[in-house]
Amino acid sequence: MTEPAPLRVALITGAARGLGRAIAEALAAQGVALVLVDILADRLETTRAELATQGANCTAFTTDIAIKANCTAAVAYAIATYGQLDILINAAGLMRFNHATDVPEDEFWRIMQVNAAAPFFLAQAAIPHLLASAGNIVNVLSQSALMGTAYIVPYSMSKAALLQLTKSLAVEYAEQNIRINAVAPGAMMTEISTGTRPPADADYAKIKRYSGTRPPAEAAQVAAVVAFISSPAASAVHGAIWPADCGVTAG
Ligand SMILES: NC(=O)c1ccc[n+]([C@@H]2O[C@H](COP(=O)([O-])OP(=O)(O)OC[C@H]3O[C@@H](n4cnc5c(N)ncnc54)[C@H](O)[C@@H]3O)[C@@H](O)[C@H]2O)c1
């Protein structure tokens, strides 16, 4: 008789919808228990209930990760619920189109808080538990971390910061039994751009440079990459930035 695989527990931010939800589904298929985190309470509860109906072992924690104390509380909730944490997936994100000169200060800081600061504070809270479980972190970047992307300058800056969080943590924890990686998606047909449109006078040739020549990926295609990197099968992958952009950053 083979031993059952040990329980693995993942905390996924941005799990109410889009890529975060697709990652939750991919990890549930691997038998990973899930702590789903998002600011959208109703949407998160719907996702949790649907995943549970499909057989997932999952729980939900509604919070605004832009506040450090909420990041700490989310990790504490995961530990209180399951007693361990094996995987942290930083998938929550915020994007707004604007001319750089028109970006309001509050919009700039909100993007930085959600996309860059929250993953840092979540990692800060999670690392002691991930060291205990020989776990790992996967940060969801964007092709915007790897190339200049017009009209979304704060977003691009925030994703570049998340890239350096990934690499710098990987170096700081080089000797320890923890893996820290990132996946950099290109366009997916999700709701991140709902409520934001390029400026009316935008030069679309500049947007086309990062729109790609292939159709946008399905969230499930990118989620499969994240799920692989977070799995024991990727045990040699540490400090990696893995594009999943259908070739956009190839040049
Ligand atoms: N869709 C794309 O084209 C694309 C391309 C590259 C990278 N990405 C990245 O993929 C990730 C997932 O985005 P998506 O495409 O699924 O979009 P999405 O908008 O559907 O998902 C983002 C999720 O993050 C949550 N979120 C935002 N602010 C939050 C906060 N303060 N606290 C808690 N949760 C918060 C949202 O409620 C939402 O559920 C993001 O990091 C995004 O930057 C997306």
Ligand as a Chemical Component Dictionary entry (heavy atoms), coordinates in Angstrom:
data_LIG
# 
_chem_comp.id                   LIG 
_chem_comp.type                 NON-POLYMER 
_chem_comp.pdbx_formal_charge   0 
_chem_comp.three_letter_code    LIG 
# 
loop_
_chem_comp_atom.comp_id 
_chem_comp_atom.atom_id 
_chem_comp_atom.alt_atom_id 
_chem_comp_atom.type_symbol 
_chem_comp_atom.charge 
_chem_comp_atom.model_Cartn_x 
_chem_comp_atom.model_Cartn_y 
_chem_comp_atom.model_Cartn_z 
_chem_comp_atom.pdbx_ordinal 
LIG N1  N1  N 0  -5.150  39.702 -17.162 1  
LIG C1  C1  C 0  -3.991  40.068 -17.688 2  
LIG O1  O1  O 0  -3.928  40.439 -18.874 3  
LIG C2  C2  C 0  -2.729  40.006 -16.856 4  
LIG C3  C3  C 0  -1.490  40.112 -17.505 5  
LIG C4  C4  C 0  -0.332  40.036 -16.752 6  
LIG C5  C5  C 0  -0.404  39.866 -15.390 7  
LIG N2  N2  N 1  -1.605  39.778 -14.783 8  
LIG C6  C6  C 0  -1.627  39.618 -13.324 9  
LIG O2  O2  O 0  -2.382  38.480 -12.975 10 
LIG C7  C7  C 0  -2.868  38.657 -11.637 11 
LIG C8  C8  C 0  -4.334  38.260 -11.591 12 
LIG O3  O3  O 0  -5.071  39.221 -12.318 13 
LIG P1  P1  P 0  -6.345  38.834 -13.206 14 
LIG O4  O4  O 0  -5.966  39.008 -14.611 15 
LIG O5  O5  O -1 -6.881  37.540 -12.741 16 
LIG O6  O6  O 0  -7.339  40.045 -12.851 17 
LIG P2  P2  P 0  -8.558  40.117 -11.828 18 
LIG O7  O7  O 0  -8.851  41.566 -11.658 19 
LIG O8  O8  O 0  -9.670  39.251 -12.304 20 
LIG O9  O9  O 0  -7.981  39.486 -10.497 21 
LIG C9  C9  C 0  -7.295  40.249 -9.535  22 
LIG C10 C10 C 0  -7.874  39.921 -8.176  23 
LIG O10 O10 O 0  -7.127  40.649 -7.189  24 
LIG C11 C11 C 0  -8.061  41.105 -6.222  25 
LIG N3  N3  N 0  -7.568  42.271 -5.489  26 
LIG C12 C12 C 0  -7.315  43.500 -6.000  27 
LIG N4  N4  N 0  -6.994  44.346 -5.013  28 
LIG C13 C13 C 0  -7.024  43.627 -3.848  29 
LIG C14 C14 C 0  -6.793  43.968 -2.494  30 
LIG N5  N5  N 0  -6.477  45.211 -2.122  31 
LIG N6  N6  N 0  -6.914  42.989 -1.562  32 
LIG C15 C15 C 0  -7.259  41.727 -1.928  33 
LIG N7  N7  N 0  -7.496  41.365 -3.202  34 
LIG C16 C16 C 0  -7.394  42.303 -4.158  35 
LIG C17 C17 C 0  -9.294  41.465 -7.051  36 
LIG O11 O11 O 0  -10.454 41.613 -6.258  37 
LIG C18 C18 C 0  -9.345  40.325 -8.047  38 
LIG O12 O12 O 0  -10.129 39.250 -7.580  39 
LIG C19 C19 C 0  -2.587  40.114 -11.268 40 
LIG O13 O13 O 0  -1.464  40.175 -10.418 41 
LIG C20 C20 C 0  -2.289  40.761 -12.590 42 
LIG O14 O14 O 0  -1.454  41.886 -12.462 43 
LIG C21 C21 C 0  -2.776  39.832 -15.479 44 
# 
loop_
_chem_comp_bond.comp_id 
_chem_comp_bond.atom_id_1 
_chem_comp_bond.atom_id_2 
_chem_comp_bond.value_order 
_chem_comp_bond.pdbx_ordinal 
LIG N1  C1  SING 1  
LIG C1  O1  DOUB 2  
LIG C1  C2  SING 3  
LIG C2  C3  SING 4  
LIG C2  C21 DOUB 5  
LIG C3  C4  DOUB 6  
LIG C4  C5  SING 7  
LIG C5  N2  DOUB 8  
LIG N2  C6  SING 9  
LIG N2  C21 SING 10 
LIG C6  O2  SING 11 
LIG C6  C20 SING 12 
LIG O2  C7  SING 13 
LIG C7  C8  SING 14 
LIG C7  C19 SING 15 
LIG C8  O3  SING 16 
LIG O3  P1  SING 17 
LIG P1  O4  DOUB 18 
LIG P1  O5  SING 19 
LIG P1  O6  SING 20 
LIG O6  P2  SING 21 
LIG P2  O7  DOUB 22 
LIG P2  O8  SING 23 
LIG P2  O9  SING 24 
LIG O9  C9  SING 25 
LIG C9  C10 SING 26 
LIG C10 O10 SING 27 
LIG C10 C18 SING 28 
LIG O10 C11 SING 29 
LIG C11 N3  SING 30 
LIG C11 C17 SING 31 
LIG N3  C12 SING 32 
LIG N3  C16 SING 33 
LIG C12 N4  DOUB 34 
LIG N4  C13 SING 35 
LIG C13 C14 SING 36 
LIG C13 C16 DOUB 37 
LIG C14 N5  SING 38 
LIG C14 N6  DOUB 39 
LIG N6  C15 SING 40 
LIG C15 N7  DOUB 41 
LIG N7  C16 SING 42 
LIG C17 O11 SING 43 
LIG C17 C18 SING 44 
LIG C18 O12 SING 45 
LIG C19 O13 SING 46 
LIG C19 C20 SING 47 
LIG C20 O14 SING 48 
# 
